[in-house]
Amino acid sequence: MAAPSITVVNAATNTTIPNWSVGVVKANNSSTVLSIQIWNNRGGSTDLADLRDASITSLDIDGGNSSDPVANKWLHVNVPQMDGASSWTPVGGTSTKFIRGDTVTATEGNIIKGTANDGNASTTASKVNYTTVNLRVDVPVNATPNTYNFKTRINGYYVG
C-alpha cells in the first residue's frame, strides 16, 4: 500500500498551512490558539496506508532540541477528541503528544486512517482521516527576549 500523504490545514479557513507565524508573545503569556487539522489522504480516491503511532512535537529548525522553546516545551497541544477543551500538553524534542483521527477510538490506537474520502471535514466518514489539534505557545516569565524559530513535527510510521 502507498505511503500516507499528510496535509496540515487551518481548521477555521480550510487552507493549507505552510508556516505558522505566532507573532509577538510576551513573557508569562500565551499566544493565540491555532486550530489545525492533520489529514491523511485528504480527498484521496484510493486508500493509502494509515499513519500509525501518530504524535506531534516541536523541534529546532535544524531538527535538534536545544533551543529555549523546544527544550523548555513552550509549544502546548490540545487534542479535543482526546483531551476535551481544557487540557493542554507541553511538547518539545522527545516529549510528544499522541494524536488520532477524530472518530478513531482508543482501542484502535493512535492512527490517522488513510482510507479514501471526500476531503470534507464535516462528512462523518472523513473524520477518521484527520485529527483536530489546537496549538499555542506559552512563554514562561523568565524567557529571554528574542526571535525564536522552531518547527512542529508530526511523527508516525506505516506498514506498506
DSSP file (Angstrom, degrees, kcal/mol; ACC not computed):
  #  RESIDUE AA STRUCTURE BP1 BP2  ACC     N-H-->O    O-->H-N    N-H-->O    O-->H-N    TCO  KAPPA ALPHA  PHI   PSI    X-CA   Y-CA   Z-CA
    1    1 A M              0   0    0      0, 0.0    47,-0.1     0, 0.0    46,-0.0   0.000 360.0 360.0 360.0 146.6    0.0    0.0    0.0
    2    2 A A        -     0   0    0     45,-0.4    47,-2.7     1,-0.1     3,-0.1  -0.278 360.0 -93.1 -68.9 154.1    1.2    3.5   -0.8
    3    3 A A        -     0   0    0     45,-0.2    -1,-0.1     1,-0.1    48,-0.1  -0.180  49.7 -87.9 -62.6 155.3    2.6    5.7    2.0
    4    4 A P        -     0   0    0      0, 0.0     2,-0.5     0, 0.0    -1,-0.1  -0.272  32.8-143.1 -59.1 152.4    0.4    8.2    3.9
    5    5 A S        -     0   0    0     44,-0.2    36,-2.8    -3,-0.1    37,-0.5  -0.950  19.2-158.4-121.9 107.6    0.0   11.6    2.4
    6    6 A I  E     +A   40   0A   0     -2,-0.5     2,-0.4    34,-0.2    34,-0.2  -0.730  13.9 177.8 -97.9 132.9   -0.1   14.2    5.2
    7    7 A T  E     -A   39   0A   0     32,-1.8    32,-3.2    -2,-0.4     2,-0.5  -0.997  17.2-149.4-130.6 135.5   -1.7   17.7    4.8
    8    8 A V  E     -A   38   0A   0     -2,-0.4     9,-2.5    30,-0.2     2,-0.4  -0.933  21.4-175.6-109.1 125.4   -2.0   20.3    7.6
    9    9 A V  E     -AB  37  16A   0     28,-2.6    28,-2.6    -2,-0.5     2,-0.5  -0.934  32.6-115.3-125.2 139.4   -5.0   22.6    7.3
   10   10 A N  E  >> -AB  36  15A   0      5,-3.2     4,-2.4    -2,-0.4     5,-0.5  -0.635  26.6-147.2 -68.2 120.7   -6.1   25.6    9.2
   11   11 A A  T  45S+     0   0    0     24,-2.6    -1,-0.2    -2,-0.5    25,-0.2   0.800  93.5  48.3 -65.2 -29.1   -9.4   24.4   10.7
   12   12 A A  T  45S+     0   0    0     23,-0.6    -1,-0.2     1,-0.1    24,-0.1   0.867 125.2  25.5 -79.8 -37.3  -11.0   27.8   10.6
   13   13 A T  T  45S-     0   0    0      2,-0.2    -2,-0.2    -3,-0.0    -1,-0.1   0.541  92.7-132.0-106.8  -8.8  -10.2   28.7    7.0
   14   14 A N  T  <5 +     0   0    0     -4,-2.4     2,-0.3     1,-0.2    -3,-0.1   0.827  63.5 131.2  59.6  33.4   -9.8   25.2    5.4
   15   15 A T  E   < -B   10   0A   0     -5,-0.5    -5,-3.2     1,-0.0    -1,-0.2  -0.890  65.3-100.2-117.4 148.9   -6.5   26.3    3.8
   16   16 A T  E     -B    9   0A   0     -2,-0.3    -7,-0.3    -7,-0.2    -9,-0.0  -0.371  31.9-139.3 -64.6 141.9   -3.2   24.5    3.9
   17   17 A I        +     0   0    0     -9,-2.5    -9,-0.1     1,-0.2     3,-0.1  -0.893  28.2 169.2-108.8 105.8   -0.7   25.9    6.4
   18   18 A P  S    S+     0   0    0      0, 0.0     2,-0.3     0, 0.0    -1,-0.2   0.833  74.8   6.2 -81.0 -31.7    2.9   26.1    5.1
   19   19 A N        -     0   0    0      2,-0.0     2,-0.5   132,-0.0   132,-0.0  -0.979  62.5-140.7-146.9 155.2    4.1   28.1    8.1
   20   20 A W        -     0   0    0     -2,-0.3     2,-0.8    -3,-0.1     3,-0.1  -0.960  11.6-163.5-121.0 112.0    2.7   29.3   11.4
   21   21 A S        -     0   0    0     -2,-0.5    -2,-0.0     1,-0.2     0, 0.0  -0.848   4.6-174.2 -95.4 107.4    3.7   32.8   12.5
   22   22 A V        -     0   0    0     -2,-0.8    10,-0.3     1,-0.2    -1,-0.2   0.805  25.2-155.2 -71.3 -29.7    3.0   33.1   16.2
   23   23 A G        -     0   0    0     -3,-0.1     2,-0.5     8,-0.1    -1,-0.2  -0.476  46.1 -18.1  84.0-161.2    3.8   36.8   16.3
   24   24 A V        -     0   0    0     -2,-0.1     2,-0.5   123,-0.0   123,-0.0  -0.697  60.4-177.7 -86.0 127.2    5.0   38.5   19.5
   25   25 A V        -     0   0    0     -2,-0.5     6,-0.1     6,-0.1     3,-0.1  -0.982  19.4-138.5-125.8 118.8    4.2   36.7   22.7
   26   26 A K    >   -     0   0    0     -2,-0.5     3,-1.1     4,-0.2   113,-0.3  -0.376  34.9 -85.9 -74.3 152.9    5.2   38.4   25.9
   27   27 A A  T 3  S+     0   0    0      1,-0.2   114,-0.3   114,-0.1    -1,-0.1  -0.266 115.7  23.2 -57.0 143.8    6.8   36.5   28.8
   28   28 A N  T 3  S+     0   0    0    111,-1.7     2,-0.3     1,-0.3    -1,-0.2   0.740 110.2  98.2  67.8  26.3    4.3   34.9   31.1
   29   29 A N  E <   -F  139   0B   0     -3,-1.1   110,-2.5   110,-0.7     2,-0.3  -0.880  66.4-126.7-134.9 167.3    1.6   34.9   28.4
   30   30 A S  E     -F  138   0B   0     -2,-0.3   108,-0.2   108,-0.2    -4,-0.2  -0.865  23.4-121.2-113.0 150.0    0.2   32.5   25.8
   31   31 A S        -     0   0    0    106,-2.4     2,-0.1    -2,-0.3    -8,-0.1  -0.237  45.7 -80.3 -73.5 172.8   -0.1   33.1   22.1
   32   32 A T        -     0   0    0    -10,-0.3     2,-0.3     1,-0.1   105,-0.3  -0.434  57.2-101.0 -67.9 156.0   -3.5   33.0   20.3
   33   33 A V        -     0   0    0    103,-0.1     2,-0.5    -2,-0.1   103,-0.2  -0.641  28.8-156.8 -84.9 134.6   -4.6   29.4   19.6
   34   34 A L  E     - C   0 135A   0    101,-2.6   101,-2.7    -2,-0.3     2,-0.6  -0.965   7.2-155.7-109.4 121.3   -4.2   27.9   16.2
   35   35 A S  E     + C   0 134A   0     -2,-0.5   -24,-2.6    99,-0.2   -23,-0.6  -0.869  20.5 176.9 -99.3 123.0   -6.6   25.1   15.4
   36   36 A I  E     -AC  10 133A   0     97,-3.3    97,-2.7    -2,-0.6     2,-0.5  -0.814  26.4-141.2-122.4 161.8   -5.4   22.7   12.7
   37   37 A Q  E     -AC   9 132A   0    -28,-2.6   -28,-2.6    -2,-0.3     2,-0.7  -0.996  11.8-153.7-119.9 128.1   -6.5   19.5   11.1
   38   38 A I  E     -AC   8 131A   0     93,-2.5    93,-1.4    -2,-0.5     2,-0.3  -0.903  22.4-165.5-103.2 109.6   -3.8   17.0   10.3
   39   39 A W  E     -AC   7 130A   0    -32,-3.2   -32,-1.8    -2,-0.7     2,-0.5  -0.673  18.9-156.5 -99.1 146.3   -5.1   14.9    7.3
   40   40 A N  E    S-A    6   0A   0     89,-2.7   -34,-0.2    73,-0.3     3,-0.2  -0.993  86.2  -8.3-115.4 121.5   -4.0   11.6    5.9
   41   41 A N  S >  S-     0   0    0    -36,-2.8     3,-2.5    -2,-0.5    76,-0.3   0.888  84.0-157.7  65.2  42.3   -5.0   11.2    2.2
   42   42 A R  T 3  S-     0   0    0    -37,-0.5    -1,-0.2     1,-0.3    74,-0.1  -0.322  74.7  -7.7 -58.0 119.4   -7.2   14.3    2.1
   43   43 A G  T 3  S+     0   0    0      1,-0.2    -1,-0.3    -2,-0.2     2,-0.2   0.656  95.3 161.7  69.4  16.5   -9.7   13.9   -0.7
   44   44 A G    <   -     0   0    0     -3,-2.5    73,-2.0    71,-0.2    -1,-0.2  -0.461  35.2-155.8 -73.9 139.2   -8.0   10.8   -1.9
   45   45 A S  S    S+     0   0    0     71,-0.2     2,-0.3    -2,-0.2    71,-0.2   0.608  79.0  45.5 -90.4 -12.8   -9.9    8.5   -4.2
   46   46 A T  S    S-     0   0    0     69,-0.1    71,-0.1    68,-0.1     2,-0.1  -0.932  95.7 -95.1-126.8 154.6   -7.9    5.4   -3.4
   47   47 A D        -     0   0    0     -2,-0.3   -45,-0.4    69,-0.1     2,-0.3  -0.365  36.8-170.3 -67.8 143.3   -6.8    4.0    0.0
   48   48 A L        -     0   0    0     66,-3.0    66,-0.4   -47,-0.1   -45,-0.2  -0.764  38.0 -75.7-119.3 172.2   -3.4    4.9    1.4
   49   49 A A        -     0   0    0    -47,-2.7   -44,-0.2    -2,-0.3     2,-0.2  -0.340  50.4-108.7 -66.9 149.3   -1.6    3.4    4.4
   50   50 A D        -     0   0    0    109,-0.2     2,-0.7    63,-0.1   109,-0.3  -0.504  25.1-120.8 -72.4 146.7   -2.7    4.5    7.9
   51   51 A L  B     -G  112   0C   0     61,-2.5    61,-1.9    -2,-0.2     3,-0.4  -0.854  39.4-159.1 -87.2 115.3   -0.3    6.7    9.8
   52   52 A R  E     +H  157   0D   0    105,-3.4   105,-1.8    -2,-0.7    59,-0.2  -0.650  63.0  13.2-103.8 153.7    0.4    4.7   13.0
   53   53 A D  E    S-     0   0D   0     -2,-0.2    -1,-0.2    57,-0.2    58,-0.2   0.890  87.2-168.8  49.6  43.1    1.6    5.7   16.4
   54   54 A A  E     +     0   0D   0     56,-2.9    45,-2.3    -3,-0.4     2,-0.3  -0.374  14.7 159.9 -67.3 136.1    0.9    9.3   15.3
   55   55 A S  E     -HI 155  98D   0    100,-1.9   100,-2.7    43,-0.3     2,-0.3  -0.949  28.1-139.6-150.4 168.8    2.3   12.0   17.5
   56   56 A I  E     +HI 154  97D   0     41,-1.9    41,-2.0    -2,-0.3     2,-0.3  -0.982  28.0 147.6-134.9 144.8    3.2   15.7   17.5
   57   57 A T  E     -H  153   0D   0     96,-2.1    96,-2.8    -2,-0.3     2,-0.3  -0.885  38.6-106.2-154.9-175.9    6.1   17.6   19.0
   58   58 A S  E     -H  152   0D   0     37,-0.3    35,-3.1    -2,-0.3     2,-0.3  -0.945  30.6-179.4-123.2 150.6    8.4   20.6   18.3
   59   59 A L  E     -H  151   0D   0     92,-2.6    92,-3.1    -2,-0.3     6,-0.2  -0.945  35.5 -92.4-139.8 159.2   12.0   20.7   17.2
   60   60 A D  E >   -H  150   0D   0      4,-2.8     3,-2.2    -2,-0.3    90,-0.2  -0.280  49.4-101.6 -61.4 161.0   14.6   23.2   16.5
   61   61 A I  T 3  S+     0   0    0     88,-0.6    -1,-0.1     1,-0.3    89,-0.1   0.855 126.4  50.6 -55.4 -36.1   14.8   24.3   12.8
   62   62 A D  T 3  S-     0   0    0      1,-0.0    -1,-0.3    89,-0.0     3,-0.1   0.395 126.3-101.1 -85.1   4.5   17.8   22.0   12.4
   63   63 A G  S <  S+     0   0    0     -3,-2.2    -2,-0.1     1,-0.2    -1,-0.0   0.381  85.9 118.6  93.6  -3.4   16.0   19.1   14.0
   64   64 A G        -     0   0    0     -5,-0.1    -4,-2.8     1,-0.0    -1,-0.2  -0.007  60.4-136.9 -81.1-168.5   17.6   19.4   17.4
   65   65 A N  S    S+     0   0    0     -6,-0.2    29,-0.1    27,-0.1    -1,-0.0  -0.070  71.2  97.3-144.0  38.9   16.0   20.1   20.7
   66   66 A S        +     0   0    0      4,-0.1    -7,-0.0     5,-0.1    -1,-0.0   0.595  51.9 102.2-108.4 -12.3   18.3   22.6   22.5
   67   67 A S  S  > S-     0   0    0      1,-0.1     4,-3.1    82,-0.1     5,-0.4  -0.329  83.5-108.2 -70.7 157.4   16.6   26.0   21.8
   68   68 A D  H  > S+     0   0    0      1,-0.2     4,-2.2     2,-0.2     6,-0.2   0.904 116.3  51.0 -52.9 -49.0   14.6   27.5   24.6
   69   69 A P  H  4>S+     0   0    0      0, 0.0     5,-2.8     0, 0.0     6,-0.7   0.857 120.2  35.3 -62.0 -32.6   11.1   26.9   23.0
   70   70 A V  H >45S+     0   0    0     -3,-0.4     3,-1.2     3,-0.2    -2,-0.2   0.937 119.8  45.0 -85.3 -51.6   11.9   23.3   22.4
   71   71 A A  H 3<5S+     0   0    0     -4,-3.1    -3,-0.2     1,-0.3    -1,-0.1   0.851 121.0  41.2 -61.9 -34.6   13.9   22.3   25.5
   72   72 A N  T 3<5S-     0   0    0     -4,-2.2    -1,-0.3    -5,-0.4    -2,-0.2   0.319 110.3-123.0 -99.0   8.1   11.5   24.1   27.8
   73   73 A K  T < 5 +     0   0    0     -3,-1.2    -3,-0.2     1,-0.1    19,-0.1   0.921  46.8 164.0  56.0  57.1    8.4   22.9   25.9
   74   74 A W      < +     0   0    0     -5,-2.8    64,-2.9    -6,-0.2     2,-0.5   0.770  52.5  87.7 -73.9 -25.5    6.8   26.2   25.1
   75   75 A L  E     -ED  91 137A   0     -6,-0.7    16,-2.9    16,-0.6     2,-0.4  -0.640  63.6-167.1 -78.0 125.2    4.5   24.6   22.5
   76   76 A H  E     -ED  90 136A   0     60,-3.1    60,-1.7    -2,-0.5     2,-0.4  -0.937   1.9-158.9-116.0 138.4    1.3   23.3   24.2
   77   77 A V  E     -ED  89 135A   0     12,-2.6    12,-2.9    -2,-0.4     2,-0.4  -0.926  10.7-172.3-122.6 137.6   -1.0   21.0   22.4
   78   78 A N  E     - D   0 134A   0     56,-2.4    56,-3.4    -2,-0.4    10,-0.1  -0.996   4.9-168.1-128.1 125.8   -4.7   20.2   22.9
   79   79 A V    >>  -     0   0    0     -2,-0.4     4,-3.6     8,-0.3     3,-1.9  -0.894   9.1-161.1-111.1  97.7   -6.4   17.3   21.0
   80   80 A P  H 3> S+     0   0    0      0, 0.0     4,-1.7     0, 0.0    -1,-0.2   0.821  87.4  57.8 -52.2 -38.0  -10.1   17.9   21.7
   81   81 A Q  H 34 S+     0   0    0     51,-0.4     4,-0.1     1,-0.2    52,-0.1   0.802 124.0  23.4 -62.9 -28.3  -11.1   14.3   20.8
   82   82 A M  H <4 S+     0   0    0     -3,-1.9    -1,-0.2     2,-0.2    17,-0.0   0.733 134.4  31.9-106.1 -31.8   -8.7   13.0   23.5
   83   83 A D  H  X S-     0   0    0     -4,-3.6     4,-0.6     1,-0.3     3,-0.4   0.531  90.9-133.9-109.0  -9.8   -8.4   15.9   25.9
   84   84 A G  T  <  -     0   0    0     -4,-1.7    -1,-0.3    -5,-0.4    -2,-0.2  -0.510  52.8 -54.9  75.7-158.7  -11.6   17.8   26.0
   85   85 A A  T  4 S+     0   0    0     -2,-0.2    -1,-0.2     1,-0.1    -4,-0.1   0.655 128.8  41.1 -93.7 -16.7  -11.4   21.6   25.8
   86   86 A S  T  4 S+     0   0    0     -3,-0.4     2,-0.6    -6,-0.1    -1,-0.1   0.509  81.9  97.4-118.6  -2.9   -9.2   22.5   28.7
   87   87 A S     <  -     0   0    0     -4,-0.6     2,-0.4    -8,-0.1    -8,-0.3  -0.793  47.7-174.7 -95.0 123.2   -6.3   20.0   28.9
   88   88 A W        -     0   0    0     -2,-0.6   -10,-0.2   -10,-0.1    47,-0.0  -0.937  10.9-154.5-119.0 138.8   -3.0   21.2   27.3
   89   89 A T  E     -E   77   0A   0    -12,-2.9   -12,-2.6    -2,-0.4     2,-0.3  -0.953  14.2-136.2-114.2 121.8    0.2   19.1   27.0
   90   90 A P  E     -E   76   0A   0      0, 0.0     2,-0.3     0, 0.0   -14,-0.2  -0.611  30.5-175.3 -74.0 134.4    3.6   20.8   26.7
   91   91 A V  E     +E   75   0A   0    -16,-2.9   -16,-0.6    -2,-0.3     2,-0.2  -0.917  17.7 140.1-130.4 156.5    5.7   19.2   24.0
   92   92 A G  B >   -J   95   0E   0      3,-2.2     3,-2.2    -2,-0.3     2,-0.2  -0.645  63.8 -18.8 169.9 134.9    9.2   19.5   22.7
   93   93 A G  T 3  S-     0   0    0    -35,-3.1    -1,-0.1     1,-0.3   -35,-0.1  -0.414 134.3  -4.7  61.8-123.1   12.0   17.2   21.5
   94   94 A T  T 3  S+     0   0    0     -2,-0.2     2,-0.8   -29,-0.1    -1,-0.3   0.545 114.5  95.1 -82.4  -6.2   11.3   13.7   22.7
   95   95 A S  B <   +J   92   0E   0     -3,-2.2    -3,-2.2   -37,-0.1   -37,-0.3  -0.782  60.7 168.8 -85.2 111.3    8.3   14.8   24.7
   96   96 A T        -     0   0    0     -2,-0.8     2,-0.4    -5,-0.2   -39,-0.2  -0.685  34.6-133.2-121.0 169.8    5.4   14.2   22.3
   97   97 A K  E     -I   56   0D   0    -41,-2.0   -41,-1.9    -2,-0.2     2,-0.1  -0.994  25.6-129.5-124.2 122.7    1.6   14.1   22.3
   98   98 A F  E     -I   55   0D   0     -2,-0.4     2,-0.3   -43,-0.2   -43,-0.3  -0.414  28.0-170.3 -67.8 148.3   -0.1   11.1   20.7
   99   99 A I        -     0   0    0    -45,-2.3     2,-0.3    11,-0.2   -45,-0.3  -0.929   7.7-179.2-134.8 157.7   -2.9   12.0   18.2
  100  100 A R        -     0   0    0     -2,-0.3    12,-0.2    10,-0.1    32,-0.2  -0.985  41.8 -69.2-154.6 160.1   -5.5   10.0   16.4
  101  101 A G    >   -     0   0    0     10,-2.9     3,-1.8    -2,-0.3    30,-0.3  -0.082  52.5-108.5 -49.7 148.2   -8.3   10.5   13.9
  102  102 A D  T 3  S+     0   0    0     28,-3.1    26,-0.2    25,-0.9    -1,-0.1   0.752 118.2  28.6 -57.8 -28.0  -11.3   12.5   15.2
  103  103 A T  T 3  S+     0   0    0     24,-1.1     2,-0.4    27,-0.2    -1,-0.3   0.207  91.8 116.3-117.3  16.1  -13.5    9.4   15.3
  104  104 A V    <   -     0   0    0     -3,-1.8     2,-0.1    23,-0.3    -4,-0.1  -0.688  63.1-130.5 -80.1 135.2  -10.8    6.8   15.8
  105  105 A T    >>  -     0   0    0     -2,-0.4     3,-1.0     1,-0.1     4,-0.8  -0.450  16.4-113.2 -86.8 160.7  -11.3    5.0   19.2
  106  106 A A  G >4 S+     0   0    0      1,-0.3     3,-0.6     2,-0.2    -1,-0.1   0.836 117.0  59.1 -60.1 -33.4   -8.6    4.5   21.8
  107  107 A T  G 34 S+     0   0    0      1,-0.2    -1,-0.3     2,-0.1     3,-0.1   0.776 100.7  55.8 -69.6 -23.9   -8.8    0.7   21.2
  108  108 A E  G <4 S-     0   0    0     -3,-1.0    -1,-0.2     1,-0.2    -2,-0.2   0.720 111.6-129.7 -77.6 -21.1   -7.9    1.3   17.5
  109  109 A G    <<  -     0   0    0     -4,-0.8     2,-1.6    -3,-0.6    -1,-0.2  -0.445  38.9 -42.3 103.3-177.2   -4.8    3.1   18.6
  110  110 A N  S    S+     0   0    0     -2,-0.1   -56,-2.9   -10,-0.1     2,-0.3  -0.610  88.3 134.4 -91.2  76.6   -3.1    6.4   17.7
  111  111 A I        -     0   0    0     -2,-1.6   -10,-2.9   -58,-0.2     2,-0.5  -0.896  50.5-149.7-127.1 153.6   -3.7    6.3   14.0
  112  112 A I  B     -G   51   0C   0    -61,-1.9   -61,-2.5    -2,-0.3    17,-0.2  -0.982  37.1-126.6-118.8 114.3   -4.9    8.6   11.3
  113  113 A K        -     0   0    0     15,-2.1   -73,-0.3    -2,-0.5   -64,-0.1  -0.174  12.5-154.4 -66.0 151.8   -6.6    6.5    8.7
  114  114 A G        +     0   0    0    -66,-0.4   -66,-3.0   -75,-0.1    -1,-0.1   0.133  45.6 137.2-110.1  17.7   -5.6    6.6    5.0
  115  115 A T        -     0   0    0    -68,-0.2   -71,-0.2     1,-0.1   -69,-0.1  -0.222  66.8 -87.0 -64.2 154.9   -8.9    5.4    3.6
  116  116 A A        +     0   0    0    -71,-0.2     2,-0.3   -73,-0.1   -71,-0.2  -0.316  61.3 163.1 -58.9 145.0  -10.4    7.1    0.5
  117  117 A N        -     0   0    0    -73,-2.0   -71,-0.0   -76,-0.3     9,-0.0  -0.950  50.4-110.1-158.4 171.9  -12.5   10.1    1.5
  118  118 A D        -     0   0    0     -2,-0.3     3,-0.1     2,-0.2   -76,-0.1   0.467  49.0-121.3 -92.6  -1.1  -14.1   13.3    0.1
  119  119 A G  S    S+     0   0    0      1,-0.2     2,-0.6   -78,-0.1   -77,-0.1   0.600  70.5 130.8  75.0  10.4  -11.8   15.7    2.0
  120  120 A N    >   -     0   0    0      1,-0.1     3,-1.7     2,-0.0     6,-0.3  -0.880  49.6-154.5-102.8 117.0  -14.7   17.4    3.7
  121  121 A A  T 3  S+     0   0    0     -2,-0.6    -1,-0.1     1,-0.3     9,-0.1   0.717  93.0  58.2 -63.7 -21.7  -14.2   17.7    7.5
  122  122 A S  T 3  S+     0   0    0      4,-0.1     2,-0.5    -3,-0.0    -1,-0.3   0.541  82.5  98.9 -87.8  -4.9  -18.0   17.8    8.1
  123  123 A T  S X> S-     0   0    0     -3,-1.7     3,-1.1     1,-0.1     4,-0.7  -0.718  71.6-141.8 -83.2 124.9  -18.5   14.4    6.5
  124  124 A T  G >4 S+     0   0    0     -2,-0.5     3,-1.1     1,-0.3     4,-0.2   0.872  99.4  55.8 -54.5 -42.0  -18.7   11.7    9.1
  125  125 A A  G >4 S+     0   0    0      1,-0.3     3,-0.7     2,-0.1    -1,-0.3   0.789 104.3  54.4 -64.3 -27.8  -16.8    9.1    7.0
  126  126 A S  G X4 S+     0   0    0     -3,-1.1     3,-2.1    -6,-0.3     4,-0.3   0.637  82.9  87.1 -80.3 -13.8  -13.9   11.6    6.6
  127  127 A K  G << S+     0   0    0     -3,-1.1   -24,-1.1    -4,-0.7   -25,-0.9   0.659  82.6  58.5 -66.7 -15.5  -13.4   12.1   10.4
  128  128 A V  G <  S+     0   0    0     -3,-0.7   -15,-2.1    -4,-0.2    -1,-0.3   0.650  99.0  62.6 -80.6 -15.2  -11.1    9.0   10.7
  129  129 A N  S <  S+     0   0    0     -3,-2.1   -89,-2.7   -17,-0.2     2,-0.3   0.480 107.9  33.6 -90.5  -4.2   -8.8   10.7    8.1
  130  130 A Y  E     -C   39   0A   0     -3,-0.4   -28,-3.1    -4,-0.3     2,-0.4  -0.983  60.9-147.1-147.0 159.1   -7.9   13.7   10.2
  131  131 A T  E     -C   38   0A   0    -93,-1.4   -93,-2.5    -2,-0.3     2,-0.5  -0.978  19.4-132.9-123.4 142.2   -7.3   14.8   13.7
  132  132 A T  E     -C   37   0A   0     -2,-0.4     2,-0.4   -32,-0.2   -51,-0.4  -0.831  28.9-179.3 -93.8 129.2   -8.1   18.3   15.1
  133  133 A V  E     -C   36   0A   0    -97,-2.7   -97,-3.3    -2,-0.5     2,-0.4  -0.996  17.6-150.7-132.9 132.1   -5.2   19.8   17.1
  134  134 A N  E     -CD  35  78A   0    -56,-3.4   -56,-2.4    -2,-0.4     2,-0.4  -0.877  18.0-166.6-101.3 135.3   -5.1   23.1   18.9
  135  135 A L  E     +CD  34  77A   0   -101,-2.7  -101,-2.6    -2,-0.4     2,-0.3  -0.934  14.3 161.0-122.2 143.6   -1.7   24.7   19.3
  136  136 A R  E     - D   0  76A   0    -60,-1.7   -60,-3.1    -2,-0.4     2,-0.5  -0.976  32.2-128.3-152.2 157.7   -0.4   27.6   21.4
  137  137 A V  E     - D   0  75A   0     -2,-0.3  -106,-2.4  -105,-0.3     2,-0.7  -0.948  17.3-162.5-109.7 123.6    2.9   28.9   22.6
  138  138 A D  E     -F   30   0B   0    -64,-2.9  -108,-0.2    -2,-0.5  -111,-0.1  -0.921   8.1-158.3-106.7 111.2    3.2   29.5   26.4
  139  139 A V  E     -F   29   0B   0   -110,-2.5  -111,-1.7    -2,-0.7  -110,-0.7  -0.787  16.7-128.9 -93.5 124.5    6.2   31.8   27.1
  140  140 A P    >   -     0   0    0      0, 0.0     3,-1.6     0, 0.0  -111,-0.1  -0.245  20.3-111.4 -71.7 161.8    7.5   31.5   30.7
  141  141 A V  T 3  S+     0   0    0      1,-0.3  -114,-0.1  -114,-0.3    -2,-0.0   0.782 116.4  51.3 -62.9 -29.4    8.1   34.5   32.9
  142  142 A N  T 3  S+     0   0    0      2,-0.1    -1,-0.3  -115,-0.0     2,-0.1   0.193  80.4 135.7 -95.8  16.9   11.9   34.0   32.8
  143  143 A A    <   -     0   0    0     -3,-1.6  -116,-0.1     1,-0.1    -4,-0.0  -0.363  58.5-119.7 -67.5 141.9   12.2   33.8   29.0
  144  144 A T        -     0   0    0     -2,-0.1     2,-0.1     1,-0.1    -1,-0.1  -0.706  32.9-112.4 -79.9 125.7   15.0   35.7   27.3
  145  145 A P        +     0   0    0      0, 0.0     2,-0.3     0, 0.0    -1,-0.1  -0.391  66.7 115.7 -60.4 131.1   13.6   38.2   24.8
  146  146 A N        -     0   0    0     -2,-0.1     2,-0.6     2,-0.0    -3,-0.0  -0.966  69.8 -88.6-176.8 170.5   14.5   37.1   21.3
  147  147 A T        -     0   0    0     -2,-0.3     2,-0.4  -123,-0.0  -123,-0.0  -0.917  46.7-167.1 -96.9 124.1   13.1   35.9   18.0
  148  148 A Y        -     0   0    0     -2,-0.6     2,-0.4   -81,-0.0    -2,-0.0  -0.925  10.7-165.6-117.3 137.0   12.8   32.1   18.1
  149  149 A N        +     0   0    0     -2,-0.4   -88,-0.6     2,-0.0     2,-0.3  -0.975  21.1 151.0-118.2 135.5   12.2   29.8   15.2
  150  150 A F  E     -H   60   0D   0     -2,-0.4     2,-0.4   -90,-0.2   -90,-0.2  -0.936  32.3-125.6-150.0 169.8   11.1   26.2   15.7
  151  151 A K  E     -H   59   0D   0    -92,-3.1   -92,-2.6    -2,-0.3     2,-0.5  -0.919  11.1-132.5-123.7 152.2    9.1   23.6   13.8
  152  152 A T  E     -H   58   0D   0     -2,-0.4     2,-0.4   -94,-0.2   -94,-0.3  -0.880  29.2-158.7 -98.7 131.0    6.2   21.4   14.7
  153  153 A R  E     -H   57   0D   0    -96,-2.8   -96,-2.1    -2,-0.5     2,-0.5  -0.927  13.4-154.0-121.1 136.1    6.7   17.8   13.7
  154  154 A I  E     -H   56   0D   0     -2,-0.4     2,-0.3   -98,-0.2   -98,-0.2  -0.926  21.8-167.9-103.8 126.1    4.2   15.0   13.1
  155  155 A N  E     +H   55   0D   0   -100,-2.7  -100,-1.9    -2,-0.5     2,-0.3  -0.762  24.2 112.8-113.3 157.9    5.7   11.6   13.7
  156  156 A G  E     -     0   0D   0     -2,-0.3     2,-0.3  -102,-0.2  -103,-0.2  -0.928  41.8-123.7 165.9-179.7    4.4    8.1   12.8
  157  157 A Y  E     -H   52   0D   0   -105,-1.8  -105,-3.4    -2,-0.3     2,-0.3  -0.911  14.9-150.8-140.5 169.5    5.1    5.1   10.7
  158  158 A Y        -     0   0    0     -2,-0.3     2,-0.6  -107,-0.2  -107,-0.1  -0.967  16.6-127.7-140.9 159.5    3.2    3.0    8.2
  159  159 A V              0   0    0   -109,-0.3  -109,-0.2    -2,-0.3    -2,-0.0  -0.946 360.0 360.0-107.9 119.7    3.1   -0.6    7.0
  160  160 A G              0   0    0     -2,-0.6    -1,-0.1  -111,-0.1  -157,-0.0   0.439 360.0 360.0 -84.8 360.0    3.4   -0.8    3.2
